[in-house]
Amino acid sequence: MSLGTQIRKTRIDLGWQQKRLVELSGLDQRMVSAIEWDRVDPRLSKVLKIAVALDVSLDVLCGHTPGGKRPAA
C-alpha cells in the first residue's frame, strides 16, 4: 500500500473528513489531497505532521505492522 493510500485509509478508519486532517496537521488542503492521491512525494516534515495529527507512528504510515514487519502483499 502506498504512503498516500495508507494515510487516506487511516483517516477514513478514524471517521475523519479530509478537512479535519488539514486542520490538525496545519497543512494546506491541496497538499493533503495530493499526498493522499500520491501526486507528490512529500517531505518527511509533512509526513510527520500528518502522523502526529493521526496519532500514529511513521512505521504505520509506511505500511509496517506493529511488530515491525511489512504486511503480506
MARKOL-18847 format. One record per residue (C-alpha): x, y, z. Coordinates in nm, 4 decimals. Layout:
% residues N
X/Y/Z;
...
END
This chain:
% residues 73
0.0000/0.0000/0.0000;
0.1386/0.3408/-0.0914;
0.2032/0.6140/0.1634;
-0.0874/0.8214/0.0359;
-0.3253/0.5263/0.0401;
-0.2205/0.4396/0.3958;
-0.2757/0.7981/0.5104;
-0.6188/0.8101/0.3458;
-0.7136/0.4686/0.4910;
-0.6044/0.5698/0.8416;
-0.8001/0.8953/0.8187;
-1.1132/0.7192/0.6975;
-1.0776/0.4480/0.9648;
-1.0863/0.7300/1.2213;
-1.4078/0.8579/1.0639;
-1.2446/1.1862/0.9660;
-1.3154/1.4060/0.6679;
-1.0044/1.5390/0.4965;
-1.0837/1.8816/0.6446;
-1.0143/1.7500/0.9957;
-0.6719/1.6197/0.8941;
-0.5973/1.9555/0.7310;
-0.6912/2.1405/1.0500;
-0.4935/1.9130/1.2834;
-0.1847/1.8833/1.0641;
-0.1649/2.2505/0.9674;
-0.1089/2.1559/0.6044;
-0.2872/2.3059/0.3060;
-0.5901/2.1111/0.1812;
-0.4445/2.0833/-0.1696;
-0.1236/1.9360/-0.0259;
-0.3097/1.6786/0.1857;
-0.5160/1.5782/-0.1159;
-0.2066/1.5488/-0.3352;
-0.0334/1.3354/-0.0713;
-0.3349/1.1075/-0.0253;
-0.3625/1.0519/-0.4015;
0.0163/1.0032/-0.4454;
0.0522/1.3029/-0.6753;
0.3520/1.4327/-0.4766;
0.6381/1.2852/-0.2778;
0.6038/1.4798/0.0467;
0.8935/1.5892/0.2615;
0.9420/1.3956/0.5808;
0.8367/1.7018/0.7813;
0.4915/1.6948/0.6170;
0.4520/1.3206/0.6723;
0.5485/1.3698/1.0366;
0.2813/1.6405/1.0781;
0.0244/1.4001/0.9351;
0.1413/1.1164/1.1610;
0.1134/1.3404/1.4681;
-0.2333/1.4577/1.3626;
-0.3485/1.0972/1.3089;
-0.1724/0.9855/1.6295;
0.0147/0.7051/1.4529;
0.3819/0.6266/1.4052;
0.5674/0.6765/1.0808;
0.6015/0.2962/1.0679;
0.2247/0.2637/1.0440;
0.2052/0.5183/0.7625;
0.4856/0.3384/0.5792;
0.2888/0.0144/0.5925;
0.4752/-0.1614/0.8685;
0.2806/-0.3703/1.1141;
0.3204/-0.3005/1.4879;
0.5656/-0.5919/1.5070;
0.7945/-0.4158/1.2612;
0.7237/-0.6472/0.9687;
0.5760/-0.5410/0.6381;
0.2321/-0.6873/0.5736;
0.2000/-0.9614/0.3145;
0.1378/-0.8276/-0.0326;
END
